[in-house]
Amino acid sequence: MRLGLSTPVVVQVPGIASPWEAEAGIADLARIASAADGLGFDYLTCSEHVAVPSTEAAVRGAVYWDPLATLGFLAAHTRRIRLATSVVVLGYHHPLEIAKRYGTLDKVSSGRLVLGVGIGSLKAEFELIGAPWEQRAARADDALRAVRVSLSSAASCYRGPFYDYQDMTVLPHAEQHRVPIWVGGRSFGSLRRAIGLADGWMPFGLTPDEVCEMVSRADLPAGFEVLLSTAVDPGADPVGTRARLLTLRDAGATAITCSVRADSARHYCDQLARLRDIEERFP
């Protein structure tokens, strides 16, 4: 089992983000990424929202750094750790836009991109940017198929019900021959989408038992990833942290995305070292 991080500062959800993150700067973010890289964490994440309605901010949060700029910056301050979007909303972009922008990110990071995608859930944001809300799941499936065939190739051709393009060239493209794609969601439909069109599933808002139940109804292909998430405080509660990680592992997680509680950027880095120590003692 591997550990990734829900990168602090860049997404600040009420009840999950620590108070210090509101005043943190870019130097703090670089320091944390470098520490995570050196300690052997598997990936850092960044989410996508263009604009959040003020009425939703108390629940969803209002701080969402742009994933492309953020992960590009983190690529320059790390050497090994993977850079995962969690998630890019497929309906907000043309597939070739995703292929160009995130293929370039894969290029500048020497092949460290993980493309996390989702169908989106905030109708007001769809309407704001003029993205179609109706049939968004079917559109996302079509976009995902198009992204898969276009992300790692200069010559791009695709024909589907919503996206159709022929004889287009996209350079640069992703360095990886097959960029890992993870699908976010909380329904069995999102799991089916991940199994059929991607390499992993990132459920949210589900209990371990609910994840187990859904996975038990599915035929997972070899090497398929199940990425679960949890909040941890390895310094103050090492026993509870270990128990949470083991519970998610037993629920089928191949990797766990950790939101780490801390009082400052320095304390966050210390917490990362404690978290790795706990994980390394797993049976």
C-alpha positions as CSV (number, residue, x, y, z in Angstrom):
1,M,0.0,0.0,0.0
2,R,1.2,3.5,-0.9
3,L,0.5,6.8,0.7
4,G,-0.3,10.1,-1.2
5,L,-1.1,13.5,0.2
6,S,-4.1,15.8,-0.2
7,T,-1.8,18.8,-0.7
8,P,-2.4,21.4,2.0
9,V,-2.9,25.1,1.2
10,V,-4.0,24.5,-2.4
11,V,-7.5,23.3,-1.4
12,Q,-9.0,24.5,1.8
13,V,-12.2,22.6,2.7
14,P,-13.9,23.7,6.0
15,G,-13.4,21.1,8.7
16,I,-10.5,19.5,6.9
17,A,-8.0,22.4,6.3
18,S,-5.9,23.6,9.2
19,P,-6.0,27.3,10.2
20,W,-2.4,27.9,9.3
21,E,-3.1,27.2,5.6
22,A,-5.1,30.4,5.2
23,E,-1.9,32.4,5.7
24,A,0.6,30.0,4.1
25,G,2.6,31.1,1.1
26,I,4.3,29.6,-1.9
27,A,7.5,28.9,0.0
28,D,5.6,26.8,2.5
29,L,4.1,24.8,-0.3
30,A,7.5,24.2,-1.9
31,R,8.9,23.1,1.4
32,I,6.1,20.6,2.0
33,A,6.4,19.2,-1.5
34,S,10.1,18.7,-1.2
35,A,9.7,17.0,2.2
36,A,7.0,14.7,0.8
37,D,9.3,13.9,-2.1
38,G,12.2,13.1,0.1
39,L,10.2,10.9,2.4
40,G,8.9,8.7,-0.4
41,F,5.3,9.7,-0.5
42,D,3.7,8.5,-3.8
43,Y,1.7,11.5,-5.0
44,L,0.5,15.0,-4.4
45,T,-3.0,16.1,-5.4
46,C,-4.7,19.3,-6.6
47,S,-8.4,19.8,-7.4
48,E,-10.2,21.9,-10.0
49,H,-12.9,24.5,-9.5
50,V,-13.2,27.6,-11.6
51,A,-15.5,29.5,-9.2
52,V,-17.6,28.3,-6.3
53,P,-20.9,29.9,-5.5
54,S,-20.7,31.8,-2.2
55,T,-23.7,29.8,-0.9
56,E,-21.6,26.6,-1.4
57,A,-18.3,27.9,0.1
58,A,-19.2,27.0,3.7
59,V,-19.4,23.4,2.7
60,R,-17.1,23.0,-0.3
61,G,-14.6,25.8,0.6
62,A,-13.6,28.7,-1.6
63,V,-9.9,28.1,-2.0
64,Y,-9.0,26.0,-5.1
65,W,-5.7,26.7,-6.7
66,D,-5.6,25.9,-10.4
67,P,-4.2,22.4,-10.8
68,L,-2.1,23.0,-13.9
69,A,-0.2,26.0,-12.6
70,T,0.1,24.4,-9.1
71,L,1.3,21.0,-10.2
72,G,3.7,22.6,-12.7
73,F,5.2,24.6,-9.8
74,L,5.5,21.5,-7.6
75,A,7.1,19.6,-10.5
76,A,10.0,22.1,-10.3
77,H,10.5,21.6,-6.6
78,T,10.4,17.8,-6.6
79,R,12.1,14.9,-8.4
80,R,10.2,11.7,-7.9
81,I,6.7,12.2,-6.4
82,R,3.8,11.9,-8.8
83,L,1.4,14.8,-9.5
84,A,-2.2,13.9,-9.5
85,T,-5.2,16.0,-10.5
86,S,-8.1,15.2,-8.1
87,V,-10.0,15.9,-10.2
88,V,-10.1,17.6,-13.5
89,V,-13.8,18.0,-14.5
90,L,-14.0,16.5,-18.0
91,G,-17.0,18.6,-19.1
92,Y,-15.1,21.8,-18.6
93,H,-12.6,21.1,-21.4
94,H,-12.2,19.8,-24.9
95,P,-10.3,16.5,-24.8
96,L,-7.5,18.0,-26.9
97,E,-7.2,20.8,-24.4
98,I,-6.6,18.3,-21.7
99,A,-4.2,16.4,-23.9
100,K,-2.1,19.5,-24.6
101,R,-2.2,21.1,-21.1
102,Y,-1.7,18.0,-19.1
103,G,0.5,16.3,-21.6
104,T,2.8,19.3,-21.3
105,L,2.7,18.9,-17.5
106,D,3.8,15.2,-17.9
107,K,6.6,16.4,-20.2
108,V,8.0,19.1,-17.8
109,S,7.7,16.7,-14.8
110,S,9.5,13.9,-16.6
111,G,6.5,11.6,-16.7
112,R,5.0,12.0,-13.3
113,L,1.4,13.0,-14.2
114,V,-1.6,11.0,-12.9
115,L,-4.7,12.3,-14.5
116,G,-7.6,12.2,-12.0
117,V,-10.9,13.0,-13.7
118,G,-14.6,13.3,-12.8
119,I,-18.0,14.2,-14.3
120,G,-18.5,17.2,-12.0
121,S,-21.3,18.0,-9.5
122,L,-21.6,21.7,-9.3
123,K,-24.4,22.8,-11.7
124,A,-23.9,26.5,-11.1
125,E,-20.3,26.2,-12.2
126,F,-21.2,24.4,-15.4
127,E,-23.7,27.1,-16.2
128,L,-21.2,29.8,-15.4
129,I,-18.6,28.6,-18.0
130,G,-21.2,27.5,-20.5
131,A,-20.5,23.8,-20.1
132,P,-23.4,21.4,-20.8
133,W,-24.9,19.9,-17.6
134,E,-27.3,17.5,-19.3
135,Q,-25.8,14.2,-20.3
136,R,-22.7,15.1,-18.5
137,A,-21.9,11.4,-17.6
138,A,-22.2,10.3,-21.2
139,R,-20.2,13.3,-22.4
140,A,-17.5,12.5,-19.8
141,D,-17.3,8.9,-21.0
142,D,-16.8,10.1,-24.5
143,A,-14.2,12.7,-23.4
144,L,-12.4,10.1,-21.4
145,R,-12.1,7.8,-24.5
146,A,-10.9,10.7,-26.5
147,V,-8.3,11.8,-23.9
148,R,-7.0,8.2,-23.7
149,V,-6.2,8.0,-27.4
150,S,-4.9,11.5,-27.6
151,L,-2.8,12.1,-24.5
152,S,0.4,10.3,-25.5
153,S,0.3,10.7,-29.2
154,A,1.2,13.6,-31.6
155,A,-1.3,12.5,-34.2
156,S,-4.8,12.7,-32.7
157,C,-7.9,11.2,-34.3
158,Y,-11.2,10.4,-32.5
159,R,-14.8,9.9,-33.5
160,G,-17.5,9.7,-30.8
161,P,-21.0,10.9,-30.1
162,F,-19.9,14.2,-28.6
163,Y,-16.3,14.7,-29.8
164,D,-15.1,14.2,-33.3
165,Y,-11.7,15.3,-34.7
166,Q,-9.4,14.0,-37.4
167,D,-5.9,14.7,-38.5
168,M,-5.0,17.0,-35.6
169,T,-1.4,17.3,-34.2
170,V,-0.8,17.9,-30.5
171,L,2.8,18.7,-29.5
172,P,4.2,18.3,-27.0
173,H,2.3,15.3,-25.7
174,A,2.6,13.2,-22.6
175,E,6.0,11.6,-22.0
176,Q,4.4,8.5,-20.5
177,H,3.2,5.9,-23.0
178,R,0.1,5.4,-20.9
179,V,-0.7,8.1,-18.4
180,P,-2.5,6.6,-15.3
181,I,-6.1,7.8,-15.2
182,W,-8.1,7.7,-12.0
183,V,-11.8,8.3,-11.9
184,G,-13.4,10.1,-9.0
185,G,-17.0,9.6,-7.8
186,R,-19.2,8.1,-5.2
187,S,-21.5,5.9,-7.2
188,F,-21.3,2.4,-8.6
189,G,-21.5,4.1,-12.0
190,S,-18.2,5.9,-11.3
191,L,-16.6,2.6,-10.4
192,R,-17.9,1.1,-13.7
193,R,-16.5,4.1,-15.6
194,A,-13.1,3.6,-13.9
195,I,-13.0,-0.1,-14.7
196,G,-14.0,0.3,-18.3
197,L,-12.1,3.4,-19.2
198,A,-9.4,4.1,-16.7
199,D,-6.8,2.6,-14.3
200,G,-8.2,3.4,-10.9
201,W,-11.1,4.6,-8.8
202,M,-11.0,7.5,-6.2
203,P,-14.3,7.3,-4.3
204,F,-15.2,10.1,-1.9
205,G,-17.9,10.4,0.8
206,L,-18.2,6.6,1.2
207,T,-17.6,4.5,4.3
208,P,-15.1,1.6,4.1
209,D,-18.0,-0.8,4.2
210,E,-19.7,0.9,1.3
211,V,-16.5,0.8,-0.7
212,C,-16.2,-2.9,0.1
213,E,-19.8,-3.6,-1.0
214,M,-19.3,-1.8,-4.4
215,V,-16.0,-3.4,-5.1
216,S,-17.4,-6.9,-4.3
217,R,-20.0,-6.4,-7.1
218,A,-17.3,-5.5,-9.6
219,D,-14.7,-7.5,-11.6
220,L,-11.6,-5.5,-11.0
221,P,-8.9,-5.9,-13.7
222,A,-5.3,-6.8,-12.7
223,G,-3.4,-3.8,-11.5
224,F,-6.5,-1.7,-10.9
225,E,-6.1,1.0,-8.3
226,V,-8.5,1.8,-5.4
227,L,-7.5,5.1,-3.8
228,L,-9.2,5.9,-0.5
229,S,-8.8,9.0,1.7
230,T,-8.6,9.9,5.3
231,A,-7.6,12.6,7.7
232,V,-4.8,11.8,10.1
233,D,-2.9,13.3,13.0
234,P,0.2,11.0,13.3
235,G,1.8,13.0,16.1
236,A,-1.1,13.4,18.5
237,D,-2.9,10.2,17.6
238,P,-0.4,7.5,16.2
239,V,-2.6,4.6,17.3
240,G,-5.7,6.1,15.6
241,T,-3.7,7.0,12.5
242,R,-2.5,3.4,12.2
243,A,-6.0,2.0,12.7
244,R,-7.5,4.3,10.0
245,L,-4.8,3.3,7.5
246,L,-5.2,-0.4,8.2
247,T,-9.0,-0.1,8.0
248,L,-8.7,1.4,4.5
249,R,-6.1,-1.1,3.4
250,D,-8.4,-3.9,4.5
251,A,-11.3,-2.2,2.6
252,G,-9.3,-2.7,-0.6
253,A,-7.2,0.5,-0.8
254,T,-4.1,0.1,-3.0
255,A,-3.1,3.7,-2.0
256,I,-4.4,6.1,0.6
257,T,-4.7,9.9,0.2
258,C,-4.0,11.5,3.5
259,S,-5.1,14.9,4.8
260,V,-2.6,15.7,7.5
261,R,-3.5,17.9,10.5
262,A,-0.8,20.4,11.5
263,D,-0.2,23.7,13.1
264,S,2.3,25.2,10.6
265,A,4.3,24.2,7.5
266,R,7.2,23.1,9.7
267,H,4.9,21.0,11.8
268,Y,3.3,19.5,8.7
269,C,6.7,18.3,7.5
270,D,7.3,16.8,10.9
271,Q,4.0,15.1,10.7
272,L,4.9,13.6,7.4
273,A,8.0,11.9,8.9
274,R,5.8,10.5,11.7
275,L,3.3,9.2,9.2
276,R,5.9,7.4,7.2
277,D,7.3,5.8,10.4
278,I,3.8,4.5,11.2
279,E,3.3,3.2,7.7
280,E,6.6,1.5,7.6
281,R,5.7,-0.6,10.7
282,F,2.6,-2.1,9.1
283,P,2.4,-5.9,9.2
